């Protein structure tokens, strides 16, 4: 029930519950940590405790059910406009992301309303009393995506917040949020989940078989969101083919362009593939130096790693190209053309 349904993050859950026990809730929280580890889900479950008709995050009262469905009138959800909720039963921040263009920012109009007064922003909403309870919760997802004018507008409200509102700012890039906003929030930092918690989640919640749950927990890098990504059809297969290409088992221009084309047919975020490629290249460095695969991160593909076939200069070239692509990806470009261009450059 409520926070008790969350896997892991025991210290963070205890801290949040202590605020309820003391009946002294701060006016703003900042949840920070890597993407996909459950920050948004924990915020929503904590909001259940705050707005629950029974005061326990029961999951059965009208308030809890509305929060679960994200239809409660005293729950305001703000985020980059193109984001969509994932259809998995307990998505833990694994929202679908645009695979072709960079994510949008949070515009000022969502915070302060539009100039014509036709659209109310949260700065206007928080002035009114809550509709059904004594508290209103405002959740700003990807708060680091706020434009400067949006952040400035939010700061004005955080400086003199109405007493019946609680803000939750969710971010995986805390430094992108202005210090003036951060200093007005209670910071709750989230670490990557332990592997056993991820495996337990996939077995018990998603009914994934034990062997696959073990593999997912190994390659998820502490993030259930990452695990959900690799669980989707086609993504694990493409991961292995990328590993074959990078390690030289099937290195050819035809294979590179074919993989880039195949990637457009998978339900995925390019950044996940790039992160995997970078970690695999680092594994190749380890194998080259240690002459052993015991210390590699990507153990599911370690049979492809043979130190005799690794060239250090090529490794440096490939890592540089992947890092450059990760930077370019932030702009409004066709991401899968980026992948094709990257793979072709790596083949040179």
N, C-alpha and C positions, 0 to 999 in steps of 0.2 A: 504494500500500500504506500502510495506517495514515494518518498525518498527511499523507503525500505525495498522498493522494487528495482532499485538501481544496482548494477553490478560494479563493485569496486568503489573507489573514491571515499573510503570510510572517514578519513579526517575531515574532508570537505563537508560531508553530510552531517557529521557531528557538530561542526562549527555552525552550520546553518540552523540546525535544530536548537542549538544553544541560544540563538537570537530569539526564537519563538518562546523558549522556556522562560527567558528573562523579560519577555514582552517588550523588548526594545529593538525594534527593527530599524536599521538605517534607511535613509531615503534613497540610497543608490548603491548597487553592487556592480562590480566589474569582474566578470568571469573570464579568465585568460588561460590559454593553453593551446596545444596543437589542435588542428582541425580533426573532427571525427571522434573525439574521446568522450562526448556526452555532456558538454557544457549546457547546451540549449535544453536538452532533455531534463537535466537536473534542475535548471531554472523553472521549467514548466511544472515539474513534480513539487518543487518547493512552493510555487505559487498555489498549487492545490492545497497545501497545508495552510496557507494564509487565507484563502477564500473559502475553504471547505465549510459547509454548514455544520459539520460535527467537530471541526477544528483539528482533524487528524489526517487529512489527505486520504479520505476513505475510499476514493475511486467509485463510490456508489451514489452519492448525493447528486442533486441537480448541478451544483456548482462544479464539482469534480468532473462530471460527465461533459459539461460544456467546455471546460478547460482542455480536456482530452481531445475534444473535437475542434478546439480553437474557435469557439463561437460565443464565449462568455463576454458579455458587454463590458465588463470591468477588466478585460485582458486586451491590451493594445499591442499588436505585433508589427514591428517595423523592420525593414531590411531592404537590400538591393532588390529592385522592382521585378527582375526577371526570375527570382528564385521560386521554386515550386517544392511542395512537400513531397517527400519520398513515400511510396505506398507500402513500405515494409512495416510490420506491426509495431516496431519500437525503434524508429529510424536513427536516433542518437546523432542528430546533426548530419546525416548522410543525404543532404538535399541534392536533388538533381541540379547540375550546373550546365550552363551552355557549353557545348563542345566546339562551337565555331567562332565565338567572339568572346572578348574579355568581359568579365562581369561588370555590371553597372555600379555606379556609386549611389549612395543614398542622397537624394536631392533635398534642398532646403525646404521645399513645399511639404514634405512629409513631416518635418519638424515644426515649421512656423506657419504652414498654410500657404495658399497662393496669393498673389497680389490683389486679385479681384474679390477675395473673400469667399469664393465659391467652394473651395476645398479647405476643410479644417485640418490643421496639423496637430500634433500632440501637445504643443504649447497651449492651444486653445482647449483641447479636450481635458487636460489636467486641472483646469480652473473650475470645471463643473464637479459636483459631488458624484461619487460612484453610483451606478444605477441599482445594483442589487445588494451590495454589501457595504462595509465601512472602509474598504481599501480598493484601490485600483493598481494593477500591475502593468507596467510598460516595459516590454521586452524589445530591445534593439539588437537584432542579430547582425553579425559582421559590422559591428560599430566602427571598426577601423575604415570602413568604406564610406563614412560620412564625408561629404564635401566640406570644405572649410566653412562656407557660409552656413551649412547645416549644423556643424559642430558649434559655431558661434551662437546660433539660435538656441541650441540645447543648453549651452552653458548658462544662459540667462535664467532658464528654468531651474537648473541644478543649484544656482546660487541662492535662490529663494523658492525652494520647492513647497507646494501646497502639502500640508501634513498627511493627507490621506492617499498619497501616491508613492509607489516604490518603483524605482527604475532598475532594470537589469540590462547591462551592456555586455554583450557576448563578443569575444574577439580571439583570433589566433595570431594577431599582430598588435600586441599591446602598445608598442612604441609608435604606431601610426596614429594613436589617439592622443590629442593634445594633453599636455601635462595638467593644464588647468581643469580639464574634465576628470582625468584620472585621480587627481588629488581630492576630488569631492565624492569619491566612491570608496566603498569598502572592497578591497581587492581579495578575490578568492582565486588562488592559482591551482590549476589542475595538471597533474603529471600524466604521462602515458599510462594506460592500463596494463596491469600485469597479464602475462600470457594466459594464465589459468582462468582469469576472469573473462577474457575474450572467448576462450574455448568453451567455457561454461555457458556463456550467452548464446553462442551459435548452436550448441547441443540442446539446451533447454528451451530457449525462446523460438528459435527458427527450425528446430528439429533436424539439424544437419548431422549426417552420420559422423561417427567418432574420428575416422581417418581424415575426412575432409575438414572437420572442425580443427583438428590438430594442425593441418597444413595452413589453414586460414589464420589461425592464431600465431603461427610462426612468421608469416609474411605481412601481418597487419601493422607491425611497428607500433604496437600499443594503442591502436585506434580501431574501434568497432566500425567507424565509417569507412576506413580503408578496407577492413575485412568484408564489408557489404559490397564494396566496389569489386573486389576480386571474386566474390561469390557469383556475381552476375554472369550469365551465359556468354561465353566467348572470351571473357577477359583473361582467365587463367591460361587458355590456349594461346592467346596472342602474347601473353607474358613469356611463355616458354619459347615461342618462335622468335621473339625479340632477343632472348638470351642466346639462342642458336646463332642469330645474325651477329650479335656483338662479339661473342666468343670465337667466331670464325668457323663454326661448324657448317653454317649455310650462308656464307658471306658472298653476296653478288648484288649487282645493281638491280637485276630483275626481282630478286627476293626483297630488296629494300623498298622498291616502289609497290610491290604486291602487299607488303605488310602495312604500308601507309594507307593503301586503298582499303584493306581489310579493317583497319582501325576505325574507318568511318561507319562501319556496320555494327560496331559494338557500342554498348551503352556505357560510355566512359568519359572520364575527364583526362585530357592530355597530360596534365600535371602529374597524375598518378604514374603514367608510363615513363615520364621523364625522371621522376624520383626513383623509380625502379632501375632505370638505365644507369643513373648516377651511382646508386648503391652497388650495382653489379660491377661497374668499372672500378669502384673502390675495393670490392672483393678481389678483383683481378690484381690490383696492386698488392693486396695481402698475400695472395697466392704466389705472386712473383717474388716477393721478399722472403716469405716463410717456406716456400717450396712445399706447401701443405694446404689442404682445404678445410682443416679443422676449425679455423677461426672465421670463416666466411659467414655473412649475414643471410644470404639467400641460399639456404641449404637445399632447397627443393631443386636447384639447378646446378649444384656443385659438381655433378659428374661431367658437366661441360667445361669446367675450369681446369686447364692443363698448363702449368707454368712454362713448359718448354715452348709453347706456341704464343706466348704473350710478349709483345714488343713495348718497351717502356715509352718510347717516343710516340707511338701510336696511341697509347693510353692517355698521355698528356693532351694530345690533339683531340681525342674523343671527349674527354672530360670538359675541355674548354668549350667545345661546340655545344654540348648538352647544357652547360651553364649559360651560354649566350642565348640559347633557345628559351630557357626558362625566364630570362629577362625580357626577351621580345614578346613572349606569350602574354604579358600583362596588357599589351595594346590591342586595339580592335583589329585583329587580323584573323585570317583563316587558319585555325590551329593545326588542322590536319595537313595542310600544305607545308606548314612549318615542320611537321614530323617527317614528311617525305624529303624535304630539303636537308634536314638533319641527318637522316639515314644515308642519303647519297653522299654527303660530305664525309661521314664516318667511313664510308667504303673507299674513299680515295687514299 
